[in-house]
Amino acid sequence: MNWLFAFVITCLIELTVVASIARRSQRKTAAIDSLAANLLTHPAAWYLIRSIDLPWLAAQFTIVAAEASRVMYRATS
């Protein structure tokens, strides 16, 4: 699997999940934030898995922790 294909699949899944759990008035912002988070973290995950040979699950836990932090998403109330 190449990086671009993996990135597109990741974005399709994560954008769908984020948009579905966001409030209706914040879906667009949440989707944009999700895309930005993926642009920052997906290359890191790819590097960890492909170059350092970190197990996939360990890389996923690392990336999920980074994406789940409020730093990745705009604080909205």
C-alpha positions as CSV (number, residue, x, y, z in Angstrom):
1,M,0.0,0.0,0.0
2,N,1.4,3.4,-0.9
3,W,1.2,6.5,1.4
4,L,-1.4,8.4,-0.7
5,F,-3.8,5.6,-0.8
6,A,-3.4,5.0,3.0
7,F,-3.9,8.7,3.6
8,V,-7.1,9.0,1.6
9,I,-8.6,5.9,3.3
10,T,-7.6,7.3,6.7
11,C,-9.2,10.7,5.9
12,L,-12.4,9.2,4.6
13,I,-12.8,7.1,7.8
14,E,-11.8,9.8,10.3
15,L,-13.6,12.7,8.6
16,T,-16.8,10.7,8.6
17,V,-16.5,9.8,12.2
18,V,-15.6,13.3,13.4
19,A,-18.3,14.9,11.3
20,S,-20.9,12.4,12.6
21,I,-20.1,13.1,16.3
22,A,-19.8,16.9,16.0
23,R,-22.7,19.2,16.6
24,R,-24.4,20.1,13.4
25,S,-23.3,23.7,13.6
26,Q,-19.6,22.6,14.0
27,R,-19.3,19.8,11.5
28,K,-17.5,21.9,8.9
29,T,-14.9,23.1,11.5
30,A,-14.5,19.6,13.0
31,A,-13.9,18.1,9.5
32,I,-11.3,20.8,8.7
33,D,-9.6,20.2,12.0
34,S,-9.6,16.5,11.4
35,L,-8.0,16.9,8.0
36,A,-5.4,19.2,9.5
37,A,-4.7,16.7,12.3
38,N,-4.3,13.9,9.7
39,L,-1.9,16.1,7.6
40,L,0.3,16.5,10.7
41,T,0.1,13.0,12.1
42,H,-0.3,10.6,9.1
43,P,3.3,11.2,7.8
44,A,4.6,10.6,11.3
45,A,2.6,7.3,11.6
46,W,3.8,6.2,8.2
47,Y,7.4,6.9,9.2
48,L,7.1,5.1,12.5
49,I,5.7,2.0,10.9
50,R,7.8,1.9,7.7
51,S,11.2,3.2,8.8
52,I,11.5,2.4,12.5
53,D,9.4,-0.8,12.1
54,L,7.2,0.2,15.1
55,P,4.3,-2.2,15.4
56,W,1.2,-0.9,13.7
57,L,-0.9,-0.9,17.0
58,A,1.8,1.0,18.9
59,A,2.0,3.6,16.2
60,Q,-1.8,3.9,16.2
61,F,-1.9,4.5,20.0
62,T,0.7,7.2,19.6
63,I,-1.2,9.0,16.9
64,V,-4.6,8.6,18.5
65,A,-3.2,10.2,21.7
66,A,-1.9,13.1,19.6
67,E,-5.1,13.6,17.7
68,A,-7.3,13.2,20.8
69,S,-5.5,16.1,22.5
70,R,-7.4,19.4,22.4
71,V,-4.3,21.0,20.7
72,M,-5.3,19.3,17.4
73,Y,-8.8,20.7,17.4
74,R,-10.1,24.2,17.9
75,A,-11.6,24.7,21.3
76,T,-15.3,25.1,20.7
77,S,-18.1,25.3,23.2
